[in-house]
Amino acid sequence: MNVAEAAKDGRSGRTIPGQTVGDTATTAADSTRAQAQDGGPLLATTPHNPVTRPFEPGELVGGTVPSLDRMRLASAATERIAAGISVEEVVTGLGGAAVPEFADGILIYLREPLQDYESSSLGDVRLAHRQNAPRPAALLPLPSAPEELTVPKGSPLAEILSSVRPVTVNDALSRAALADITAGLLSAQASVIIAPLQSKRQLLGFAVSLRHHPTRYDEADLLVAAQMATHTALGIDRALLVRSQAVAMDELQRTMLPASLAQPTGIRLASRYLPATETARVGGDWYDSIPLPGSRAALVIGDVMGHATVSAAIMGQLRTSLQTLAGLDLPPHEVLHHLDEQAQRLGGNHLATCLYAVYDPVSHRLTIANAGHPPPILLHLGGKAEVLQVLPGTPIGVGGVDYEVIEVDAPVGATLLMYTDGLVESRTRDAWDGIEQLCEQVAAGRPANAIQEPVELETLCDNVIDALVGPSERVRGDDVALLAARFEGIAPGDVAYWLLDAEDTAPRKARHLARRALSRWGLEELRDPVELLVSEIVTNAVRHTSQRVTLRLLRTDVLRCEVVDDEPSLPRARQPNSTDETGRGLYVVNRIARRWGVSRLSTGKVVWFELALQPVHV
């Protein structure tokens, strides 16, 4: 089949080894024609700058067509360029494919910034030099080229780039365009092809091929250059689209994670999250810290199975559900049970693993339940790393399974590490090997039973990530989440605790007990606001209950007061009218306290407030 027959036949497609010369010529022409139709010109059409048509067979000088060797070169170059998955790999593929078989050297310029590929510009275009292809030492050196290049509207180079198809430098306009790049190329006395890199969206840049040997570029070489330029533009466009999708997916995942962790009383927290690096794979890993009534804290980490936007969406729903369940002050195994029911209501057989732990800074105890998640690690102050033996249970979403709960000591200075399987498991390492490596890393340099200052929490997280997800794990098929909790607790001497009978004398007793505690702590300057607020809250509690009321004061970086009763209804602060005889208690608390709140308990509620450790005038 000759060139004319191929054009008439209308075949199109990618050139492959063994394809006939006529098929290849038609493919290049069709591809270039598609670019001319889909891509807008850099400049408006003028009599001196029409929108250049793609090559037609009759336009080839003397009916010249590329030789079979040239077309095999183009085919091999196409495969090499198409193998790139990033802009850098595509550009490197073009340079490596063109030199030295097709050119003695090649200069590649791309739009700057290249990321803004959705926009189109009809004005000046700024380009950045991306690569000089590696060249054999025997070849003449390339002339120096500027690192950045601005193509003004209406310039000779702009005229050439807007024509879409490659041109040989053999007339006044193309020589002026070459001079726009650098005058050194003109003095090199080389045969030159300028090939625009035009995607469907906009001009991406251009490539300049130089040949120093006596065989000059001809019309047949333009078809080879056109095919390489077309596939380079398509590869860059694809890489940019993949990068844009990856950024969007990563942003989606991160917006569903907490912007900052709540720092409950008696505990310090640090976290890390790393998305998967394989294309635009979004995962379902999440973590959270949730303040609970009684100065306790819930620590959560979970992983929705799968990698898709639906995984991130399910993760967001489960995280919201879990926060609601935690607010009900349910035991950890009950929280997981209700979360499992919620996952089943979402449908679609969505599965997730989850580890839920509750830390009490007063009792220094940790209660944990597990739904198919990797076990947590407790790093003791002496340096021993202990894998906590929590029954794994079944993943969330399976249904019909009860979850077990364990309770362990959480001494002051100990650190709890909660993580997803992406941290410990990879293509070259199974999960248990990764857990052993994690234990060795966190215990490194810390002899067992030797009391010493623990590693700073942020540094500990960085060390763990570097050791387990370092350069050897540069390509990750799964995302990684890590939550580290350092237990500080509340010393027994900083806690005052009483039970008050639900009688009219309870507010007076509460004021007296609070005054004694403040005197013992050297906080007499807080006596007036504390007595006022304690009296108001205890009065409301005994008015609505017949059982004993609990009063607790805690001294940390603030003074916290908690009043617990068995009445489940939650009071609300309101603006009282001037004629109201009641309803001012929580209004007063809201005006004086630094923070305050009401939390539901499984057997009632707790009303609390906090004051800064400095005088408050009332």
For each residue, the residues with C-beta under 8 A, 3 or more apart:
1: 5 6 9 20 22 23
2: 5 6 22
3: 6 7 21 22 25 26 57 60 63 65
4: 7 8 57 58
5: 1 2 8 9 22
6: 1 2 3 9 11 20 22 23 25 26 57
7: 3 4 10 25 26 29 56 57
8: 4 5
9: 1 5 6 26
10: 7 26
11: 6 23 26 27
12: 26 27 30 31
13: 23 27
14: 27 78
15: 19 23 24 27 28 71 74 75 78 227
16: 19 75
17: 72 75 76
18:
19: 15 16 23 24 27 71 75
20: 1 6 23 24
21: 3 24 25 65 66 67 68 71
22: 1 2 3 5 6 25 26 65
23: 1 6 11 13 15 19 20 26 27
24: 15 19 20 21 27 28 66 71 74 75 223 227
25: 3 6 7 21 22 28 29 57 65 66 223
26: 3 6 7 9 10 11 12 22 23 29 30
27: 11 12 13 14 15 19 23 24 30 31 227
28: 15 24 25 31 32 55 74 223 226 227 230
29: 7 25 26 32 33 54 55 56 57 223
30: 12 26 27 33 34 54
31: 12 27 28 34 35 226 227 230
32: 28 29 35 36 54 55 164 165 226 230
33: 29 30 36 37 53 54
34: 30 31 37 38
35: 31 32 38 39 54 164 198 199 200 230 233
36: 32 33 39 51 52 53 54 164 165
37: 33 34
38: 34 35 200
39: 35 36 164 198 199 200 201 202 203
40: 120 122 202
41: 44 45 49 51 122 162 164
42: 121 122 125 151 153 158 161 162 203
43: 46 49 122 153 154 158 159 162
44: 41 122
45: 41 49 50 51
46: 43 49 50
47: 50
48: 159
49: 41 43 45 46 159 162 163
50: 45 46 47
51: 36 41 45 162 163 164
52: 36 162 163 164 165
53: 33 36 56
54: 29 30 32 33 35 36 164 165
55: 28 29 32 59 60 165 222 223 226
56: 7 29 53 59
57: 3 4 6 7 25 29 60 63 65
58: 4
59: 55 56 219
60: 3 55 57 63 64 65 219 220
61: 64 218 219
62:
63: 3 57 60
64: 60 61 218 219 220
65: 3 21 22 25 57 60 220 223
66: 21 24 25 70 71 74 220 221 223 224
67: 21 70 71 220
68: 21 71 72
69: 72 73
70: 66 67 73 74 220 221 224
71: 15 19 21 24 66 67 68 74 75 224
72: 17 68 69 75 76
73: 69 70 76 77 97 101 102 224
74: 15 24 28 66 70 71 77 78 223 224 227 228
75: 15 16 17 19 24 71 72 78 79
76: 17 72 73 79 80 97
77: 73 74 80 81 93 94 97 98 102 224 227 228 231
78: 14 15 74 75 81 82 227 228 231
79: 75 76 82 83
80: 76 77 83 93 96 97
81: 77 78 84 90 93 94 97 228 231 232 235
82: 78 79 93 231 235
83: 79 80 89 93
84: 81 87 88 89 90 91 92 93 235 239
85: 89 239 242 279
86: 89 90 239 243
87: 84 90 91 110 114 236 239 240 243
88: 84 91 92
89: 83 84 85 86 92 93 239
90: 81 84 86 87 93 94 232 235 236 239
91: 84 87 88 94 95 108 110 130 131 232 236
92: 84 88 89 95 96 131
93: 77 80 81 82 83 84 89 90 96 97 232 235
94: 77 81 90 91 97 98 106 108 133 207 228 232
95: 91 92 98 99 106 108 131 132 133 134
96: 80 92 93 99 133 134
97: 73 76 77 80 81 93 94 101 102 228
98: 77 94 95 101 102 103 106 133 207 209 228
99: 95 96 102 103 104 105 106 133 134 135
100: 103 104 135 136 139
101: 73 97 98
102: 73 77 97 98 99 209 221 224 225 228
103: 98 99 100 106 133 193 209 210 211
104: 99 100 135 139 140 190 210 211 212 213
105: 99 132 133 135 139 140 142 209 210
106: 94 95 98 99 103 131 132 133 207 208 209 210
107: 129 131 132 142 145 181 207 208 210
108: 91 94 95 129 130 131 133 205 206 207 208
109: 127 128 129 130 149 181 205 206 207
110: 87 91 114 127 128 130 197 204 205 236
111: 114 116 117 125 126 127 128 202 203 204 205
112: 126 127 128 148
113: 116
114: 87 110 111 117 204 236 240
115: 240 243 244
116: 111 113 119
117: 111 114 199 201 202 204 237 240
118: 201
119: 116 202
120: 40 201 202
121: 42 124 125 202
122: 40 41 42 43 44 153
123: 153
124: 121 150 151 152 153
125: 42 111 121 150 151 158 161 203
126: 111 112 148 149 150 151
127: 109 110 111 112 148 149 150 151 205 206
128: 109 110 111 112 147 148 149
129: 107 108 109 145 146 147 148 149
130: 91 108 109 110 205
131: 91 92 95 106 107 108
132: 95 105 106 107 135 142 145
133: 94 95 96 98 99 103 105 106 108
134: 95 96 99
135: 99 100 104 105 132 139 141 142
136: 100 139
137:
138:
139: 100 104 105 135 136 212
140: 104 105 188 212
141: 135
142: 105 107 132 135 145 188 210
143: 182 184 185 187 188
144: 182 184
145: 107 129 132 142 181 182 184 185
146: 129 149 181 182
147: 128 129
148: 112 126 127 128 129
149: 109 126 127 128 129 146 180 181
150: 124 125 126 127
151: 42 124 125 126 127 155 157 158 161 180
152: 124 155 158
153: 42 43 122 123 124 158
154: 43 158 159
155: 151 152 158 159 177 180
156: 159 160 173 174 176 177 179 180
157: 151 160 161 176 177 180 181
158: 42 43 125 151 152 153 154 155 161 162
159: 43 48 49 154 155 156 162 163 173 177
160: 156 157 163 167 173 174 177 194 196
161: 42 125 151 157 158 194 196 203 206
162: 41 42 43 49 51 52 158 159 196 203
163: 49 51 52 159 160 167 196
164: 32 35 36 39 41 51 52 54 196 198
165: 32 36 52 54 55 196 222 226
166: 193 194 195 196 222 225 226 229
167: 160 163 174 193 194 222
168: 174 191 192 193 217 218 219 221 222
169: 174 175 177 178 191 192 193 194
170: 174
171: 174 175
172: 175 176
173: 156 159 160 176 177
174: 156 160 167 168 169 170 171 177 178 194
175: 169 171 172 178 179 186
176: 156 157 172 173 179 180
177: 155 156 157 159 160 169 173 174 180 181 194
178: 169 174 175 181 185 186 192 194 208
179: 156 175 176 182 183 185 186
180: 149 151 155 156 157 176 177
181: 107 109 145 146 149 157 177 178 185 208
182: 143 144 145 146 179 185
183: 179 186 187
184: 143 144 145 187 188
185: 143 145 178 179 181 182 188 190 192 208 210
186: 175 178 179 183
187: 143 183 184
188: 140 142 143 184 185 210 212
189: 212
190: 104 185 210 211 212
191: 168 169 210 211 212 215 216 217
192: 168 169 178 185 208 209 210 211 217
193: 103 166 167 168 169 208 209 217 221 222 225
194: 160 161 166 167 169 174 177 178 206 207 208
195: 166 206 207 208 209 225 226 228 229
196: 160 161 162 163 164 165 166 203 205 206 229
197: 110 203 204 205 206 207 229 232 233 236
198: 35 39 164 202 203 204 229 233
199: 35 39 117 202 203 204 233 234 236 237
200: 35 38 39 237
201: 39 117 118 120 237
202: 39 40 111 117 119 120 121 198 199
203: 39 42 111 125 161 162 196 197 198 199 206
204: 110 111 114 117 197 198 199 233 236 237
205: 108 109 110 111 127 130 196 197
206: 108 109 127 161 194 195 196 197 203
207: 94 98 106 107 108 109 194 195 197 225 228 229 232
208: 106 107 108 178 181 185 192 193 194 195
209: 98 102 103 105 106 192 193 195 217 225
210: 103 104 105 106 107 142 185 188 190 191 192
211: 103 104 190 191 192 215 216 217
212: 104 139 140 188 189 190 191
213: 104
214:
215: 191 211
216: 191 211
217: 168 191 192 193 209 211 221 222
218: 61 64 168 221 222
219: 59 60 61 64 168 222 223
220: 60 64 65 66 67 70 223 224
221: 66 70 102 168 193 217 218 224 225
222: 55 165 166 167 168 193 217 218 219 225 226
223: 24 25 28 29 55 65 66 74 219 220 226 227
224: 66 70 71 73 74 77 102 220 221 227 228
225: 102 166 193 195 207 209 221 222 228 229
226: 28 31 32 55 165 166 195 222 223 229 230
227: 15 24 27 28 31 74 77 78 223 224 230 231
228: 74 77 78 81 94 97 98 102 195 207 224 225 231 232
229: 166 195 196 197 198 207 225 226 232 233
230: 28 31 32 35 226 227 233 234
231: 77 78 81 82 227 228 234 235
232: 81 90 91 93 94 197 207 228 229 235 236
233: 35 197 198 199 204 229 230 236 237
234: 199 230 231 237 238
235: 81 82 84 90 93 231 232 238 239
236: 87 90 91 110 114 197 199 204 232 233 239 240
237: 117 199 200 201 204 233 234 240 241
238: 234 235 241 242
239: 84 85 86 87 89 90 235 236 242 243
240: 87 114 115 117 236 237 243 244
241: 237 238 244 245
242: 85 238 239 245 246 279 280
243: 86 87 115 239 240 246 247
244: 115 240 241 247 248
245: 241 242 248 249 279 280
246: 242 243 249 250 279 280
247: 243 244 250 251
248: 244 245 251 252 280
249: 245 246 252 253 275 280 281 282 309 312
250: 246 247 253 254 275 282
251: 247 248 254 255
252: 248 249 255 256 282 309 312
253: 249 250 256 257 273 275 282 283 285 312 479
254: 250 251 257 273
255: 251 252
256: 252 253 286 312 315 316 319
257: 253 254 273 286 287
258: 261 262 287 288 289
259:
260:
261: 258 269 270 271 288 289
262: 258 289 290 291 297
263: 267 268 269 289
264: 267 289 291 292 295 296 297 359 361
265: 291 295 297 361 490 554 556 560
266: 295 297 359 361 362 487 488 489 490 556
267: 263 264 289 297 359 361 485 486 487 488
268: 263 457 485 486 488
269: 261 263 289 299 457 483 484 485 486
270: 261 457 458 460 461 483 484
271: 261 287 461 481 482 483 484
272: 461 462 464 465 480 481 482
273: 253 254 257 285 287 479 480 481 482
274: 422 465 469 476 479 480
275: 249 250 253 281 282 283 479
276: 281 282 283 307 422 476 477 478 479
277: 474 475 476
278: 281 475 476 477
279: 85 242 245 246
280: 242 245 246 248 249
281: 249 275 276 278 307 477 479
282: 249 250 252 253 275 276 307 308 309 311 312 479
283: 253 275 276 303 304 307 311 312 422 478 479
284: 302 303 304 305 306 307 311 312 314 315 352
285: 253 273 301 302 303 304 315 420 422 479 480 481
286: 256 257 300 301 302 303 304 315 318 319 481
287: 257 258 271 273 300 301 302 418 481 482 483
288: 258 261 298 299 300 301 319 322 323
289: 258 261 262 263 264 267 269 297 298 299 300 483 485
290: 262 297 298 300 323 326 327
291: 262 264 265 296 297
292: 264 296 297 298 326 329 358 599
293: 296 329 562 564 599 600 601 606 608
294: 360 362 562 564 606
295: 264 265 266 360 361 362 490 554 560 562
296: 264 291 292 293 358 359 360 361
297: 262 264 265 266 267 289 290 291 292 358 359 361
298: 288 289 290 292 326 335 356 357 358 359
299: 269 288 289 356 357 358 359 416 418 483 485
300: 286 287 288 289 290 319 322 326 354 355 356 357
301: 285 286 287 288 354 355 373 418 419 420 481 483
302: 284 285 286 287 315 318 319 322 352 353 354 355 373 396 420
303: 283 284 285 286 352 353 354 373 420 421 422 481
304: 283 284 285 286 311 312 314 315 318 350 351 352
305: 284 311 350 351 352 353 395
306: 284 310 311
307: 276 281 282 283 284 311 478 479
308: 282 311 312
309: 249 252 282 312 313
310: 306 313 314 348 350
311: 282 283 284 304 305 306 307 308 314 315
312: 249 252 253 256 282 283 284 304 308 309 315 316
313: 309 310 316 317
314: 284 304 310 311 317 318 343 346 350 352
315: 256 284 285 286 302 304 311 312 318 319 352
316: 256 312 313 319 320
317: 313 314 320 321 342 346
318: 286 302 304 314 315 321 322 339 342 343 352 354 396
319: 256 286 288 300 302 315 316 322 323
320: 316 317 323 324
321: 317 318 324 325 338 339 342
322: 288 300 302 318 319 325 326 335 339 354 356
323: 288 290 319 320 326 327
324: 320 321 327 328
325: 321 322 328 330 334 335 338 339
326: 290 292 298 300 322 323 329 330 335
327: 290 323 324 599 600
328: 324 325 600 602
329: 292 293 326 599 600 601 602
330: 325 326 334 335 338 602
331: 334 335 367 369 405
332: 335 336 356 357 358 367 368 369 403 405
333: 336 337 369 402 403 404 405
334: 325 330 331 337 338
335: 298 322 325 326 330 331 332 338 339 356 369
336: 332 333 339 340 354 356 369 371 393 396 403
337: 333 334 340 341 402 403
338: 321 325 330 334 335 341 342
339: 318 321 322 325 335 336 342 343 354 371 396
340: 336 337 343 344 371 396 397 398 399 401
341: 337 338 344 345 399
342: 317 318 321 338 339 345 346
343: 314 318 339 340 346 350 351 352 396 397
344: 340 341 347 397 399
345: 341 342
346: 314 317 342 343 350
347: 344 350
348: 310
349: 397
350: 304 305 310 314 343 346 347 397
351: 304 305 343 395 396 397 398
352: 284 302 303 304 305 314 315 318 343 371 395 396 397
353: 302 303 305 371 372 373 374 395 396 420 421
354: 300 301 302 303 318 322 336 339 370 371 372 373 395 396
355: 300 301 302 368 369 370 371 373 374 376 390 418
356: 298 299 300 322 332 335 336 368 369 370 371
357: 298 299 300 332 366 367 368 369 376 416 418
358: 292 296 297 298 299 332 366 367 368
359: 264 266 267 296 297 298 299 365 366 410 416 485 487
360: 294 295 296 363 364 365 366 367
361: 264 265 266 267 295 296 297 364 487 488 489 490
362: 266 294 295 489 490 495 554
363: 360
364: 360 361 409 410 411 412 487 489
365: 359 360 407 408 409 410
366: 357 358 359 360 407 408 409 410 416 487
367: 331 332 357 358 360 405 406 407
368: 332 355 356 357 358 376 388 390 405 406 407 408
369: 331 332 333 335 336 355 356 357 390 393 403 404 405 406
370: 354 355 356 373 375 390 391 392 393 403 404
371: 336 339 340 352 353 354 355 356 392 393 394 395 396 403
372: 353 354 392 393 394 395 396
373: 301 302 303 353 354 355 370 392 420
374: 353 355 419 420 421 424 431 435
375: 370 387 388 389 390 392 435
376: 355 357 368 387 388 390 416 417 418
377: 385 386 387 388 416 417 435 438 439 442
378: 385 386 388 408 410 414 415 416 417
379: 383 384 385 386 414 415 416 417 442 443 454
380: 383 384 385 386 411 414
381: 411 412 413 414 451 452 454
382: 446 447 448 449 450 451
383: 379 380 443 446 447 448 449 450 452
384: 379 380 443 448 449
385: 377 378 379 380 438 439 440 442 443
386: 377 378 379 380
387: 375 376 377 435 439
388: 368 375 376 377 378 406 408
389: 375 406
390: 355 368 369 370 375 376 404 406
391: 370 404 406
392: 370 371 372 373 375
393: 336 369 370 371 372 401 403 404
394: 371 372 398 401
395: 305 351 352 353 354 371 372 398
396: 302 318 336 339 340 343 351 352 353 354 371 372
397: 340 343 344 349 350 351 352
398: 340 351 394 395 401
399: 340 341 344
400:
401: 340 393 394 398
402: 333 337
403: 332 333 336 337 369 370 371 393
404: 333 369 370 390 391 393
405: 331 332 333 367 368 369
406: 367 368 369 388 389 390 391
407: 365 366 367 368
408: 365 366 368 378 388
409: 364 365 366
410: 359 364 365 366 378 414 416 487 489
411: 364 380 381 414 487 489
412: 364 381 487 488 489
413: 381 454 486 487 488
414: 378 379 380 381 410 411 486 487
415: 378 379 442 454 457 460 484 485 486 487
416: 299 357 359 366 376 377 378 379 410 484 485 487
417: 376 377 378 379 438 442 464 482 483 484
418: 287 299 301 355 357 376 482 483 484 485
419: 301 374 423 424 438 480 481 482 483
420: 285 301 302 303 353 373 374 423 478 479 480 481 482
421: 303 353 374 424 425 431 478
422: 274 276 283 285 303 425 469 476 478 479 480 481
423: 419 420 434 438 464 465 468 469 480 481 482
424: 374 419 421 429 431 433 434 435 437 438 468
425: 421 422 429 430 431 434 478
426: 429 434 473 476 477
427: 477
428: 472
429: 424 425 426 433 434 437
430: 425 433 434
431: 374 421 424 425 434 435
432: 435 436
433: 424 429 430 436 437
434: 423 424 425 426 429 430 431 437 438 468
435: 374 375 377 387 424 431 432 438 439
436: 432 433 439 440
437: 424 429 433 434 440 441 467 468
438: 377 385 417 419 423 424 434 435 441 442 464 468
439: 377 385 387 435 436 442 443
440: 385 436 437 443 444
441: 437 438 444 463 464 467 468
442: 377 379 385 415 417 438 439 460 463 464
443: 379 383 384 385 439 440 446 448
444: 440 441
445:
446: 382 383 443 450 452 455
447: 382 383 450
448: 382 383 384 443
449: 382 383 384
450: 382 383 446 447
451: 381 382
452: 381 383 446
453:
454: 379 381 413 415 460 486
455: 446 459 460 463
456: 459 460
457: 268 269 270 415 460 461 484 486
458: 270 461 462
459: 455 456 462 463
460: 270 415 442 454 455 456 457 463 464 484
461: 270 271 272 457 458 464 465 482 484
462: 272 458 459 465 466
463: 441 442 455 459 460 466 467
464: 272 417 423 438 441 442 460 461 467 468 482
465: 272 274 423 461 462 468 469 470 480 482
466: 462 463 469 470
467: 437 441 463 464 470
468: 423 424 434 437 438 441 464 465 473
469: 274 422 423 465 466 473 476 480
470: 465 466 467 473
471: 474
472: 428
473: 426 468 469 470 476
474: 277 471
475: 277 278
476: 274 276 277 278 422 426 469 473 479 480
477: 276 278 281 426 427
478: 276 283 307 420 421 422 425
479: 253 273 274 275 276 281 282 283 285 307 420 422 476
480: 272 273 274 285 419 420 422 423 465 469 476
481: 271 272 273 285 286 287 301 303 419 420 422 423
482: 271 272 273 287 417 418 419 420 423 461 464 465
483: 269 270 271 287 289 299 301 417 418 419
484: 269 270 271 415 416 417 418 457 460 461
485: 267 268 269 289 299 359 415 416 418
486: 267 268 269 413 414 415 454 457
487: 266 267 359 361 364 366 410 411 412 413 414 415 416
488: 266 267 268 361 412 413
489: 266 361 362 364 410 411 412
490: 265 266 295 361 362 494 495 554 556
491: 494 495
492: 495
493:
494: 490 491 521 554 555 556
495: 362 490 491 492 552 553 554 555
496: 513 514 517 520 552 553 554
497: 550 551 552 553
498: 510 513 550 551 552
499: 548 549 550 551
500: 506 509 510 538 542 548 549 550 551
501: 506 548 549
502: 506 541 542 545 546 547 548 549 565
503: 506 542
504: 507 542
505: 508 509
506: 500 501 502 503 509 510 538 539 541 542 549
507: 504 510 511 534 535 538 539 542
508: 505 511 512 535
509: 500 505 506 512 513
510: 498 500 506 507 513 514 534 535 538 551
511: 507 508 514 515 531 534 535
512: 508 509 515 516
513: 496 498 509 510 516 517 551
514: 496 510 511 517 518 527 530 531 534 551 553 561
515: 511 512 518 519 527 530 531
516: 512 513 519 520
517: 496 513 514 520 521 553
518: 514 515 521 523 524 526 527 530
519: 515 516 522 523 524
520: 496 516 517
521: 494 517 518 555
522: 519
523: 518 519 526 527 555 559 613
524: 518 519 527
525: 614 615
526: 518 523 529 530 559 611 613 615 616
527: 514 515 518 523 524 530 531
528: 531 532 616 617 618
529: 526 532 533 592 611 616 618
530: 514 515 518 526 527 533 534 559 561 611
531: 511 514 515 527 528 534 535
532: 528 529 535 536 588 592 618
533: 529 530 536 537 561 588 589 592 593 609 611
534: 507 510 511 514 530 531 537 538 551 561 563
535: 507 508 510 511 531 532 538 539
536: 532 533 539 540 584 585 586 588 589
537: 533 534 540 541 561 563 585 589 607 609
538: 500 506 507 510 534 535 541 542 549 551 563
539: 506 507 535 536 542 543 585
540: 536 537 543 544 571 585 586 607
541: 502 506 537 538 544 545 549 563 565 567 607
542: 500 502 503 504 506 507 538 539 545 549 565
543: 539 540
544: 540 541 565 567 569
545: 502 541 542 549 565 566 567 604
546: 502
547: 502 565 566
548: 499 500 501 502
549: 499 500 501 502 506 538 541 542 545 563 564 565
550: 497 498 499 500 562 563 564 565
551: 497 498 499 500 510 513 514 534 538 561 562 563
552: 495 496 497 498 561 562 563 564
553: 495 496 497 514 517 559 560 561 562
554: 265 295 362 490 494 495 496 559 560 561 562
555: 494 495 521 523 559 560 613
556: 265 266 490 494 560
557: 613
558: 594 610 611 612 613
559: 523 526 530 553 554 555 610 611 612 613
560: 265 295 553 554 555 556 608 609 610
561: 514 530 533 534 537 551 552 553 554 608 609 610 611
562: 293 294 295 550 551 552 553 554 606 607 608
563: 534 537 538 541 549 550 551 552 606 607 608
564: 293 294 549 550 552 601 604 605 606
565: 502 541 542 544 545 547 549 550 604 605
566: 545 547 603 604
567: 541 544 545 604 605
568: 600 604 605
569: 544 605
570: 598 600 605
571: 540 586 598 607
572: 586
573: 586 587 589 590
574: 583 586 587
575: 587
576: 580 582 583 584 587
577: 580
578:
579:
580: 576 577 583 584
581:
582: 576 585
583: 574 576 580 587
584: 536 576 580 587 588
585: 536 537 539 540 582 588 589
586: 536 540 571 572 573 574 589 590 596
587: 573 574 575 576 583 584 590 591
588: 532 533 536 584 585 591 592
589: 533 536 537 573 585 586 592 593 596 609
590: 573 586 587 593 596
591: 587 588
592: 529 532 533 588 589 611 616 618
593: 533 589 590 596 609 610 611
594: 558 609 610 611 612
595: 609 610
596: 586 589 590 593 607 608 609 610
597: 607 608 609
598: 570 571 605 606 607 608
599: 292 293 327 329 605 606 608
600: 293 327 328 329 568 570 604 605
601: 293 329 564 604 605 606
602: 328 329 330
603: 566
604: 545 564 565 566 567 568 600 601
605: 564 565 567 568 569 570 598 599 600 601
606: 293 294 562 563 564 598 599 601
607: 537 540 541 562 563 571 596 597 598
608: 293 560 561 562 563 596 597 598 599
609: 533 537 560 561 589 593 594 595 596 597
610: 558 559 560 561 593 594 595 596
611: 526 529 530 533 558 559 561 592 593 594 616
612: 558 559 594 616
613: 523 526 555 557 558 559
614: 525
615: 525 526
616: 526 528 529 592 611 612
617: 528
618: 528 529 532 592
